[in-house]
Amino acid sequence: MNWTAKSRPGGGAAPASSKSAGAASPNPAFNGRVSNGLKEFLWLISDMPRCRVLDLGPVWQATVTFFGEKGYRVSTEDLLLTWKDFVATEEQILRAAPEGEFERLRPTELAKKFLETALTYPEESFHGVLAWDLFDYFDPKVVPAILDRLHSVMHPGGAMLTLFHSRTVERFHRYRIIDNQNVELLPAPTLAVHSHVFQNREILDMFGKFRSSKTFVGRDQVREVLFLK
C-alpha cells in the first residue's frame, strides 16, 4: 500500500520514511513511552466505518474507555496468558500419560492445536490489531501460524501494531493506552521468558502476507512496526 494515499487533516501526507519515536514521557512519574506507532495506527483506522479493534493483551478499563469514546468496538484476548495455560495443560497431559503413549508435539503442531480454541473469530472481523510485544515471547516456530490466523481475521486495509525489542527484556510489562500517543508500561508477573530478538529481515519475512510496513525506532531501541493487510 502507498502510505501517502491517505491525506492527513491539515493537508500533510503520511511520510513514507521511518520516524524516531520518543522513548518516554518527560514526567518521571509516568511509567510509559510516547508511541508514534500508536498515533499512526489510530490515524490509519480512523475513517473505517463501525471500526473494530482486537487487543491481544489483558483487559484494561482505560483502553476500553479510550476506544469506546471514539465509537470503536474493542475485543480483548490475552493471547500470551492463553498460550501459557495451554502449554501447561499439554505438559500435564504428557506427564500423566503412560510412557510412550504420547509424543511431544513439535512447535508447528502445538500451534495448530492451540488455534483450535484461540483467536476463533470470523474472517475479516477486525480493522485494527494491537499485538504489542507478544511475538518476542513466543517460540519463533509458533509465530507464523498465529500470524496466519491474525491475517485472516483482519479486514482488508486493516492495520496491526507490533513492538520488537532490540535486546533481551529484563522486566515483563503489559501495555495500557493513555491517549492518542502515550502508552503506559505496567510491570507484571512474568508470563513467559523473552524468547528471541528478531532482526529486521526476520520480521519482514514473518509478515510476508501483509502488503506494507512502517517502522518507528525509539530512543529505548524498541521498534514499533505497523503492518497493513
Backbone bond lengths (Angstrom), bond angles and torsions (degrees), N, CA, C in turn:
res aa  C-N    CA-C-N  psi(-1)  N-CA   C-N-CA  omega(-1)  CA-C   N-CA-C  phi
1 M - - - 1.467 - - 1.522 109.59 -
2 N 1.304 116.44 144.60 1.452 122.24 175.28 1.528 109.05 -83.34
3 W 1.349 116.80 115.93 1.456 120.32 -175.73 1.520 111.99 -69.97
4 T 1.316 117.61 -15.14 1.460 120.17 178.62 1.515 112.09 -88.12
5 A 1.340 117.42 0.17 1.461 120.53 -175.20 1.523 112.24 -70.32
6 K 1.319 116.81 -26.39 1.456 120.53 -178.10 1.523 108.68 -103.22
7 S 1.316 116.81 116.62 1.466 120.70 -178.10 1.513 110.59 -78.40
8 R 1.321 114.93 146.69 1.454 121.17 179.74 1.528 110.44 -92.50
9 P 1.343 115.95 153.38 1.464 118.07 173.41 1.523 109.86 -57.17
10 G 1.321 116.46 138.67 1.453 119.34 -178.43 1.500 113.54 92.80
11 G 1.355 116.28 -2.62 1.457 119.86 172.47 1.501 114.91 97.09
12 G 1.353 120.27 -13.45 1.452 120.66 -179.41 1.506 110.76 -75.83
13 A 1.301 117.71 146.96 1.459 122.09 176.76 1.507 109.14 -100.31
14 A 1.323 116.38 157.90 1.461 121.10 178.87 1.516 109.79 -64.33
15 P 1.345 118.62 125.02 1.458 119.65 179.88 1.506 111.18 -67.54
16 A 1.305 117.39 143.41 1.452 121.66 -176.46 1.513 112.43 -83.17
17 S 1.310 119.03 -23.05 1.451 121.73 -177.01 1.513 111.08 -92.56
18 S 1.354 115.27 163.05 1.455 120.72 179.96 1.512 110.68 -71.27
19 K 1.335 115.03 154.79 1.456 121.24 177.09 1.519 109.25 -115.94
20 S 1.325 115.30 166.61 1.453 119.99 170.17 1.512 108.32 -94.12
21 A 1.330 116.36 131.83 1.454 120.90 179.26 1.514 109.23 -97.64
22 G 1.313 116.83 144.32 1.455 120.34 175.18 1.513 110.05 -66.06
23 A 1.310 117.96 147.11 1.448 121.32 -174.97 1.514 112.18 -85.87
24 A 1.311 117.64 -40.36 1.453 118.75 -174.34 1.511 109.99 -154.70
25 S 1.316 116.08 159.77 1.447 120.98 178.18 1.511 110.00 -70.28
26 P 1.347 118.53 146.59 1.463 119.62 176.64 1.519 112.58 -66.42
27 N 1.313 117.90 -16.67 1.461 121.23 176.83 1.516 109.52 -76.75
28 P 1.337 119.23 111.63 1.470 120.80 -175.28 1.516 113.31 -64.79
29 A 1.331 118.28 -19.53 1.461 120.41 -179.91 1.525 111.57 -79.29
30 F 1.323 116.92 -12.89 1.458 121.36 -178.25 1.526 109.51 -93.47
31 N 1.320 117.54 113.02 1.455 121.89 -178.61 1.530 107.94 -89.16
32 G 1.309 116.31 79.86 1.448 118.06 -175.65 1.507 112.34 -160.77
33 R 1.315 114.54 -164.22 1.463 120.03 -179.01 1.519 109.66 -148.53
34 V 1.322 114.03 150.18 1.454 120.24 172.36 1.524 107.21 -76.75
35 S 1.324 116.67 129.83 1.463 120.86 -173.41 1.520 110.60 -119.29
36 N 1.336 116.11 99.33 1.453 119.88 172.99 1.524 111.34 -67.59
37 G 1.336 115.96 -27.92 1.458 119.63 176.74 1.514 111.71 -64.02
38 L 1.327 117.20 -42.28 1.460 120.82 177.77 1.520 110.56 -64.57
39 K 1.331 116.12 -42.94 1.464 119.86 179.12 1.527 110.99 -58.08
40 E 1.329 116.83 -44.19 1.465 121.21 -179.79 1.534 111.02 -69.19
41 F 1.333 116.25 -40.12 1.464 121.62 177.45 1.527 110.56 -56.66
42 L 1.324 116.26 -47.93 1.465 120.73 -178.62 1.523 111.03 -65.70
43 W 1.327 116.99 -36.41 1.457 120.40 177.77 1.532 111.05 -64.86
44 L 1.340 116.05 -40.61 1.461 120.64 -177.09 1.529 112.39 -65.54
45 I 1.330 116.97 -34.83 1.476 119.19 -177.01 1.530 112.16 -97.75
46 S 1.334 117.22 3.56 1.464 120.24 -170.21 1.518 114.04 -66.32
47 D 1.332 118.27 -27.28 1.462 118.98 -176.91 1.522 112.61 -106.21
48 M 1.332 116.98 16.87 1.465 120.00 178.76 1.526 109.59 -85.60
49 P 1.319 118.52 125.03 1.470 120.61 -178.20 1.526 111.39 -68.26
50 R 1.342 115.17 140.93 1.474 121.56 178.97 1.533 109.91 50.81
51 C 1.309 115.31 49.49 1.464 121.55 -174.15 1.531 111.69 -61.93
52 R 1.324 115.04 135.00 1.465 121.92 176.88 1.523 109.17 -122.96
53 V 1.331 115.40 134.48 1.465 122.01 -177.43 1.525 109.14 -121.98
54 L 1.329 116.04 138.33 1.461 122.59 175.36 1.523 108.44 -109.52
55 D 1.333 116.31 118.99 1.463 122.49 177.59 1.524 107.22 -102.50
56 L 1.337 117.11 119.85 1.461 121.33 -176.20 1.526 112.82 -92.14
57 G 1.314 116.87 21.43 1.458 122.02 173.54 1.514 110.31 -112.74
58 P 1.329 117.48 -167.08 1.463 120.77 179.06 1.522 111.42 -72.99
59 V 1.321 115.38 165.47 1.466 120.36 177.57 1.522 109.56 -75.52
60 W 1.334 115.96 126.23 1.462 122.28 172.51 1.520 107.55 -123.18
61 Q 1.323 116.62 129.14 1.455 119.22 179.93 1.528 111.03 -61.35
62 A 1.326 117.20 -35.53 1.465 120.58 179.46 1.521 111.11 -60.85
63 T 1.347 116.84 -40.98 1.464 120.64 179.72 1.517 110.93 -69.69
64 V 1.332 116.39 -43.36 1.465 120.57 178.94 1.525 110.27 -60.38
65 T 1.337 116.11 -44.80 1.471 120.46 179.53 1.521 110.95 -64.29
66 F 1.330 116.96 -41.23 1.458 121.86 -179.64 1.531 110.74 -56.62
67 F 1.311 117.21 -48.82 1.457 120.26 -179.23 1.530 111.67 -74.17
68 G 1.331 115.97 -35.32 1.459 119.58 179.11 1.517 112.02 -61.15
69 E 1.326 116.82 -38.51 1.463 120.80 179.25 1.526 112.12 -67.46
70 K 1.331 117.00 -21.09 1.453 121.13 175.96 1.526 111.91 -88.69
71 G 1.331 116.51 -4.24 1.458 120.46 -178.05 1.513 113.16 83.99
72 Y 1.340 117.85 13.46 1.462 121.38 179.89 1.533 110.10 -91.63
73 R 1.312 114.76 152.21 1.464 120.49 171.21 1.519 107.92 -97.81
74 V 1.315 116.80 130.94 1.457 120.55 -179.13 1.525 109.67 -120.05
75 S 1.314 115.83 132.23 1.466 122.97 173.56 1.517 107.44 -112.43
76 T 1.321 116.60 143.80 1.462 121.35 -177.94 1.521 110.22 -123.16
77 E 1.316 116.07 131.46 1.462 121.65 173.44 1.522 107.39 -138.53
78 D 1.323 115.86 111.43 1.462 121.26 -177.49 1.530 108.35 -76.27
79 L 1.323 115.69 84.14 1.457 120.94 -167.70 1.525 112.95 -65.31
80 L 1.316 117.85 -39.09 1.459 119.84 -178.49 1.527 111.06 -68.12
81 L 1.329 117.78 -40.42 1.461 120.64 176.55 1.533 110.69 -64.80
82 T 1.328 116.83 -41.89 1.464 120.70 178.02 1.524 110.65 -61.34
83 W 1.333 115.99 -41.75 1.465 120.71 178.86 1.533 110.85 -64.37
84 K 1.326 117.05 -43.45 1.464 120.55 179.92 1.526 110.62 -59.81
85 D 1.332 117.02 -45.68 1.464 120.43 179.37 1.528 111.29 -64.57
86 F 1.326 116.22 -38.65 1.463 120.80 179.62 1.529 110.94 -63.39
87 V 1.334 116.64 -47.33 1.464 120.59 -178.99 1.529 110.68 -64.33
88 A 1.338 117.14 -39.54 1.462 120.46 178.25 1.525 111.13 -62.13
89 T 1.321 116.84 -41.37 1.465 120.64 178.34 1.527 111.01 -64.90
90 E 1.319 116.80 -41.99 1.472 120.70 178.50 1.531 110.45 -61.96
91 E 1.318 116.79 -39.23 1.464 120.36 178.67 1.531 110.96 -65.90
92 Q 1.319 117.11 -40.07 1.465 121.01 178.16 1.527 111.23 -62.63
93 I 1.323 116.25 -42.48 1.466 120.78 178.82 1.524 110.19 -63.03
94 L 1.319 116.19 -41.50 1.461 121.00 -178.57 1.518 111.47 -66.12
95 R 1.334 115.87 -41.73 1.468 119.35 -179.41 1.526 112.17 -70.25
96 A 1.340 116.43 -33.31 1.464 120.14 -177.05 1.521 112.96 -80.04
97 A 1.296 117.88 -18.67 1.466 121.25 -176.32 1.530 110.33 -76.38
98 P 1.336 117.23 148.76 1.467 120.11 174.58 1.522 110.56 -57.37
99 E 1.309 115.53 146.68 1.462 120.41 -175.90 1.527 110.91 -56.88
100 G 1.305 115.37 129.70 1.453 120.56 177.63 1.517 114.94 88.20
101 E 1.338 117.88 -7.82 1.468 119.59 -177.35 1.524 111.55 -74.48
102 F 1.342 116.72 -38.83 1.464 121.06 179.31 1.523 109.84 -124.35
103 E 1.318 115.91 144.58 1.451 121.59 173.50 1.523 109.17 -103.54
104 R 1.309 115.73 147.26 1.459 119.88 177.64 1.524 109.35 -64.99
105 L 1.331 115.63 130.47 1.456 120.57 -178.82 1.524 110.83 -71.19
106 R 1.319 115.22 143.39 1.463 119.60 172.89 1.527 108.92 -70.71
107 P 1.338 117.46 157.52 1.475 119.65 -177.51 1.527 113.92 -52.23
108 T 1.326 117.74 -41.89 1.467 119.65 -179.50 1.522 111.55 -65.66
109 E 1.321 116.79 -37.54 1.472 121.12 178.07 1.526 110.12 -70.02
110 L 1.335 115.61 -38.26 1.458 120.30 178.71 1.524 110.31 -63.52
111 A 1.321 116.32 -42.04 1.463 120.83 179.06 1.525 111.08 -62.71
112 K 1.323 116.69 -41.67 1.464 120.60 179.67 1.524 110.73 -62.09
113 K 1.325 116.63 -42.10 1.463 120.44 179.34 1.528 110.57 -67.52
114 F 1.321 116.44 -40.02 1.464 121.40 179.04 1.522 111.07 -58.78
115 L 1.319 116.51 -41.37 1.459 121.37 -175.94 1.528 113.36 -76.64
116 E 1.310 116.67 -1.93 1.464 119.14 172.15 1.524 111.13 -69.27
117 T 1.329 116.33 -24.10 1.463 120.27 -178.43 1.526 113.16 -126.72
118 A 1.325 118.55 -5.09 1.467 122.35 -179.86 1.518 110.25 -111.79
119 L 1.336 115.67 148.44 1.474 122.04 178.30 1.534 111.91 53.36
120 T 1.316 115.32 42.87 1.472 120.27 -176.45 1.530 110.78 -92.13
121 Y 1.328 115.26 63.78 1.460 121.48 178.43 1.526 109.72 -105.21
122 P 1.320 117.06 154.35 1.468 119.08 174.45 1.521 110.68 -62.18
123 E 1.311 116.49 156.46 1.456 120.81 177.57 1.531 110.54 -60.31
124 E 1.327 114.44 145.01 1.468 123.17 176.10 1.534 112.46 59.26
125 S 1.331 116.00 38.84 1.465 120.69 -178.95 1.524 113.50 -80.56
126 F 1.350 117.86 -27.73 1.465 120.59 -168.62 1.527 111.63 -126.13
127 H 1.331 113.72 142.80 1.461 120.54 175.52 1.527 111.67 -92.16
128 G 1.321 117.04 -20.91 1.457 121.44 179.63 1.512 111.24 -143.41
129 V 1.329 117.13 143.40 1.470 122.60 177.23 1.522 108.19 -130.17
130 L 1.330 116.19 128.16 1.461 122.63 174.44 1.523 108.01 -103.16
131 A 1.336 115.99 103.44 1.462 120.62 -177.37 1.527 112.23 -95.41
132 W 1.342 117.30 -11.38 1.453 122.24 -178.72 1.529 110.35 51.37
133 D 1.353 118.02 -136.26 1.464 119.93 -177.66 1.523 112.45 -106.99
134 L 1.327 117.91 22.12 1.460 119.94 -170.49 1.525 112.75 -64.57
135 F 1.349 119.66 -28.04 1.464 119.73 -178.14 1.523 111.86 -66.04
136 D 1.328 117.45 -23.62 1.463 120.65 176.10 1.522 112.26 -65.85
137 Y 1.331 117.22 -17.77 1.460 121.21 -174.00 1.531 113.25 -105.44
138 F 1.316 117.40 -4.20 1.454 120.87 176.70 1.526 110.18 -95.43
139 D 1.331 115.56 152.35 1.454 120.40 169.10 1.535 107.47 -57.15
140 P 1.350 118.88 127.63 1.461 119.91 -179.28 1.523 113.97 -54.16
141 K 1.341 117.68 -25.36 1.462 120.32 179.96 1.527 112.10 -76.55
142 V 1.342 116.51 -14.74 1.459 121.78 178.99 1.531 111.13 -89.87
143 V 1.332 116.16 -29.30 1.464 121.48 -172.92 1.533 114.06 -57.38
144 P 1.351 120.19 -43.80 1.471 118.86 -177.40 1.522 114.12 -55.77
145 A 1.322 118.18 -40.41 1.463 120.45 179.96 1.526 111.11 -66.03
146 I 1.335 116.91 -38.73 1.458 120.88 178.31 1.530 110.16 -66.19
147 L 1.317 116.60 -42.00 1.464 119.97 179.38 1.527 111.57 -66.15
148 D 1.322 117.50 -36.03 1.468 119.75 176.34 1.524 110.43 -60.23
149 R 1.333 116.03 -42.67 1.463 119.60 -179.83 1.527 110.27 -67.42
150 L 1.330 117.21 -44.41 1.465 119.71 179.44 1.522 111.18 -61.90
151 H 1.311 116.54 -39.66 1.468 120.18 177.74 1.528 110.43 -59.76
152 S 1.317 116.52 -39.47 1.464 120.06 -176.98 1.528 112.16 -71.24
153 V 1.336 118.00 -30.28 1.470 119.50 -177.13 1.530 111.83 -89.24
154 M 1.343 116.94 -2.37 1.461 120.42 178.45 1.520 110.81 -90.71
155 H 1.306 114.73 143.16 1.458 121.67 176.89 1.530 108.85 -74.43
156 P 1.340 118.71 142.71 1.474 119.79 175.11 1.528 111.06 -52.89
157 G 1.314 116.30 132.06 1.458 121.08 -175.50 1.513 113.31 88.54
158 G 1.329 117.32 -4.17 1.454 121.20 179.64 1.518 112.37 -72.12
159 A 1.345 115.81 163.47 1.460 122.30 -175.70 1.519 111.15 -122.35
160 M 1.333 115.59 144.12 1.462 121.94 173.80 1.519 108.63 -123.30
161 L 1.329 116.12 131.36 1.464 121.97 176.75 1.526 109.00 -106.01
162 T 1.336 116.21 125.95 1.455 121.95 178.95 1.521 109.20 -129.84
163 L 1.332 115.88 156.70 1.455 122.54 176.87 1.520 108.78 -124.49
164 F 1.335 116.02 139.60 1.460 121.32 177.13 1.522 109.05 -131.39
165 H 1.337 115.79 134.46 1.460 121.46 179.91 1.527 109.73 -90.42
166 S 1.313 116.82 140.85 1.463 121.47 -179.06 1.526 112.33 -86.51
167 R 1.322 116.68 -4.32 1.455 121.15 175.90 1.527 108.52 -149.64
168 T 1.330 116.19 165.76 1.456 120.79 -178.41 1.527 110.63 -59.70
169 V 1.311 116.00 133.58 1.459 121.39 -176.77 1.526 110.18 -79.25
170 E 1.322 116.41 132.56 1.460 121.01 179.97 1.521 112.32 -87.27
171 R 1.322 117.57 -25.09 1.455 120.73 -176.12 1.521 109.21 -137.40
172 F 1.321 116.30 134.65 1.460 121.41 -179.98 1.528 109.65 -82.06
173 H 1.336 115.98 132.00 1.464 121.14 -179.34 1.521 111.02 -128.79
174 R 1.321 114.04 156.99 1.459 122.38 167.58 1.528 107.75 -111.12
175 Y 1.336 115.94 163.16 1.459 120.83 -174.05 1.528 110.57 -121.63
176 R 1.319 114.47 134.40 1.466 120.83 179.86 1.528 108.56 -133.18
177 I 1.319 115.67 130.57 1.459 120.45 -178.80 1.529 110.26 -75.20
178 I 1.332 115.76 131.33 1.459 121.76 176.94 1.527 110.39 -99.57
179 D 1.326 116.02 -49.81 1.461 120.67 177.25 1.521 108.11 -154.35
180 N 1.331 117.18 -163.90 1.460 120.64 -173.17 1.523 114.98 -62.25
181 Q 1.337 117.39 -17.44 1.461 118.62 -176.04 1.527 113.15 -141.21
182 N 1.309 117.81 11.32 1.454 120.33 -179.93 1.520 110.98 -127.95
183 V 1.336 113.99 133.96 1.460 121.85 178.98 1.515 108.40 -123.20
184 E 1.308 116.46 133.13 1.461 121.09 177.27 1.521 110.01 -93.05
185 L 1.337 115.81 134.80 1.456 122.25 176.31 1.515 108.47 -100.05
186 L 1.317 116.22 121.78 1.457 120.93 -177.61 1.527 110.02 -113.21
187 P 1.351 117.91 117.35 1.470 120.06 176.32 1.526 109.93 -57.79
188 A 1.328 116.06 139.02 1.458 120.86 -175.46 1.520 109.44 -144.23
189 P 1.337 117.20 158.50 1.471 119.46 173.89 1.527 109.94 -55.92
190 T 1.315 115.86 140.44 1.458 120.70 -175.41 1.517 111.16 -69.36
191 L 1.326 116.26 118.86 1.464 121.66 176.62 1.517 111.72 -86.04
192 A 1.331 115.62 -32.49 1.459 120.93 -178.65 1.526 108.59 -155.84
193 V 1.318 115.13 153.47 1.458 120.56 177.87 1.525 108.30 -81.95
194 H 1.327 115.64 140.89 1.460 120.07 176.90 1.520 108.73 -54.72
195 S 1.330 116.09 120.76 1.458 121.02 -168.07 1.517 114.65 -91.69
196 H 1.336 117.08 -38.87 1.459 118.26 -169.19 1.527 110.26 -159.45
197 V 1.337 115.87 139.46 1.460 120.82 171.62 1.526 107.34 -95.94
198 F 1.316 116.34 110.21 1.460 120.88 -176.40 1.526 110.75 -82.25
199 Q 1.314 115.25 136.11 1.455 121.24 172.55 1.528 108.95 -85.91
200 N 1.332 115.88 162.29 1.466 119.92 -175.83 1.515 112.50 -55.66
201 R 1.328 117.69 -44.29 1.459 120.67 -178.58 1.523 110.94 -64.18
202 E 1.326 117.49 -39.02 1.464 120.13 177.50 1.527 111.11 -61.51
203 I 1.328 116.28 -41.52 1.463 120.61 -179.40 1.519 110.26 -63.39
204 L 1.315 116.76 -46.56 1.464 120.23 -179.39 1.520 111.27 -64.22
205 D 1.323 117.14 -37.36 1.463 120.27 178.59 1.529 110.88 -66.51
206 M 1.339 116.78 -41.51 1.470 120.32 179.81 1.516 111.37 -61.34
207 F 1.316 116.19 -37.85 1.454 121.56 -176.46 1.532 111.30 -96.93
208 G 1.328 115.91 31.50 1.450 120.65 -175.13 1.519 114.56 -61.12
209 K 1.332 117.80 -24.97 1.463 120.44 179.67 1.523 112.55 -75.45
210 F 1.317 116.32 -18.71 1.460 120.35 179.90 1.520 109.04 -83.11
211 R 1.320 116.68 150.17 1.453 119.07 -169.25 1.521 114.65 -96.73
212 S 1.309 118.74 -7.05 1.462 119.56 179.74 1.518 109.39 -162.03
213 S 1.325 115.85 156.03 1.464 120.19 179.31 1.519 109.99 -147.84
214 K 1.315 114.87 160.09 1.458 121.54 178.24 1.526 108.03 -150.65
215 T 1.314 117.31 136.31 1.463 122.06 -173.30 1.527 111.21 -119.45
216 F 1.340 114.69 139.50 1.463 122.51 173.43 1.524 106.59 -122.14
217 V 1.315 117.68 124.58 1.465 121.33 -179.16 1.520 108.82 -108.53
218 G 1.329 116.20 121.25 1.450 121.06 -179.52 1.516 112.43 -87.87
219 R 1.316 115.43 165.61 1.463 119.99 177.34 1.523 111.88 -65.08
220 D 1.328 116.83 -19.26 1.466 120.75 175.58 1.522 111.56 -85.42
221 Q 1.349 117.10 6.98 1.463 123.76 177.61 1.527 113.01 65.57
222 V 1.303 117.03 22.64 1.455 121.65 170.24 1.525 107.65 -91.24
223 R 1.322 116.50 126.89 1.456 121.16 179.38 1.538 108.94 -94.95
224 E 1.296 115.47 121.49 1.466 121.07 172.06 1.521 106.84 -96.26
225 V 1.323 116.60 123.49 1.456 120.40 -177.32 1.514 109.77 -123.00
226 L 1.326 115.83 128.17 1.452 122.58 176.32 1.513 108.95 -103.95
227 F 1.334 115.37 132.86 1.455 121.39 175.99 1.518 109.48 -122.03
228 L 1.325 115.27 140.44 1.464 121.44 178.11 1.524 109.68 -111.82
229 K 1.318 115.33 139.36 1.461 120.13 175.10 1.524 109.19 -86.27
